[in-house]
Amino acid sequence: MRLIAVSTIKSFWGAHPDAEQQLTAWVDEVRAANWGSPADIKATYRSASILKSGRVVFNIAGNKYRLAVDVAYKSQIVFVKFLGTHSDYDRIDAQTIRFIKGGK
């Protein structure tokens, strides 16, 4: 998969060092993945939430942080749409958010 907005992820873990190890592992796993459907994601990330229209939410650092992405399965691209604390996530609509970095 091609991952769009890696710099956003790196910036986030700069501000939240406790998320760095898990986000680094997630980035590496996504880049190596070949997801063809939501079932492929769930096979690796059982706690991932599959939303409408290709949106997926991942729990990071024991669910302290949330990462929402759009997945374009045919083109093999993952777009970061939200990365923030769990409380920041509770204030957004994960289905429609265009892009926001929370937890500043």
N, C-alpha and C positions, 0 to 999 in steps of 0.2 A: 504494500500500500504506500502511496505517496502521502505524506503528512504536511498539511498547510498550517503555518503559524507555530513552528517549533520555537521561534524566538520568543513568542508570547509565553510558552511553557517554561522556557529557561528563565525568563524574567520573573515569572511567578515563583519558581523555586528559589530564586535569589532573595526574594522577600519572605519566603516560607521554607527555610532549609529542611524542615522535617518532611517536606514533600519531595525533595530532590531524588532520593533513591527510588521511590516508587514511580515517579514521573519519568525518570531516566529509563527504568525497566519497561514502562508502558510504551515510550517512544520507540525503543528498540524492538519490542514485540510487534507494534503496529507496522513498522517499516518492513519487517520480515513476513508479515501476514499476507494472506491471499483470501480475503473475505469475499464470499459470493452471496451471502445472505445473513440476516440477523442470527440464524442458527449457528453459523460459524463463529460469530462473536460470543454467543452464549456458551459455546463449547469451551472457550478459553476463559471467559469472564462471566461466571455464573451469576454474579451480583449485578451485572450491567442491566440497566433498564432500557428496553427497546421502546421507543416512542414512535409516533407517526412520521411518515415521510422520510425515513432513513435517519432520524435523530436517535442518538444513543447517549446515555448518561452513565459515566463510570464513577465509582466511589474510589477516592484516593486517600491514602494514609488513614486507613480504618474508618472511612466515611467522614473524616474531618473536612475534606475538600470534595468538590464535585467538578467533573469535567464533562461538558456536553459537546458533542460533535455531530456533524452531518457526515454520513457515509454514502459515497457514490460508488456503489458496488461494481457497476459495469466499467467505469473508468478507473477504479481502484484508487480513489482519493478520499482522504479523511480531512475534513475542515473543522478546526477548533471554533466553537461558537461561544463557549463560556468556560471560564476556569475561575473558581473562587471558593470561599468557605461555604460550609453547609448553610449557615445563616444567610449569606449572600444569595445562594441558590434558592432559598425559600422565598426570596423577594422578586424572583423573575419568573417568566413563563418559558420553560425550557422548550416548549413546542414552537415558539415564535421568535425567540431571541435571535437577533441578527449577529451581534458580536458584542461581548462585554467581558472585561477582565475584572473580577471582583476581588475582594480580600486585600485591598491596598493597605 
